[in-house]
Amino acid sequence: MLLGVAGSLVATYGGQALGLYHAGQGAGWIGSVVGALIVLFVWGKFAK
């Protein structure tokens, strides 16, 4: 559950920083999955 929340936050704020989403607009389902994959990738790099 925490991975999904973290992925959604990464996708929302990352999308706003890249100009994909407007302020107050959340990421969709696919964006949240991509954000979760990014979180897993970063976690794997730092866990070693």
C-alpha positions as CSV (number, residue, x, y, z in Angstrom):
1,M,0.0,0.0,0.0
2,L,2.8,2.4,0.8
3,L,4.4,1.7,-2.5
4,G,1.3,2.7,-4.3
5,V,1.0,5.9,-2.3
6,A,4.6,6.7,-2.9
7,G,4.3,6.0,-6.6
8,S,1.3,8.3,-6.8
9,L,3.1,11.1,-5.1
10,V,6.1,10.7,-7.3
11,A,4.0,10.7,-10.4
12,T,1.9,13.7,-9.3
13,Y,4.8,15.9,-8.3
14,G,7.1,14.7,-11.1
15,G,4.3,15.3,-13.6
16,Q,3.7,18.8,-12.3
17,A,7.5,19.5,-12.4
18,L,7.6,18.4,-16.0
19,G,4.5,20.3,-17.0
20,L,2.4,17.2,-17.6
21,Y,-0.2,18.1,-14.9
22,H,-1.5,21.4,-13.6
23,A,-1.5,22.3,-9.9
24,G,-4.1,20.3,-8.1
25,Q,-4.4,17.7,-10.8
26,G,-3.4,14.2,-9.7
27,A,-1.7,11.5,-11.7
28,G,-3.8,8.8,-13.2
29,W,-3.6,5.0,-12.7
30,I,-0.8,4.5,-15.3
31,G,1.2,7.4,-13.9
32,S,1.0,6.0,-10.4
33,V,2.3,2.6,-11.6
34,V,5.2,4.3,-13.4
35,G,5.9,6.3,-10.2
36,A,5.9,3.1,-8.2
37,L,8.4,1.5,-10.6
38,I,10.6,4.6,-10.2
39,V,10.4,4.3,-6.4
40,L,11.3,0.6,-6.6
41,F,14.3,1.4,-8.9
42,V,15.6,4.1,-6.6
43,W,15.0,1.9,-3.6
44,G,17.0,-0.9,-5.2
45,K,19.9,1.4,-6.0
46,F,20.2,2.6,-2.4
47,A,19.5,-0.7,-0.7
48,K,22.7,-2.2,-1.9
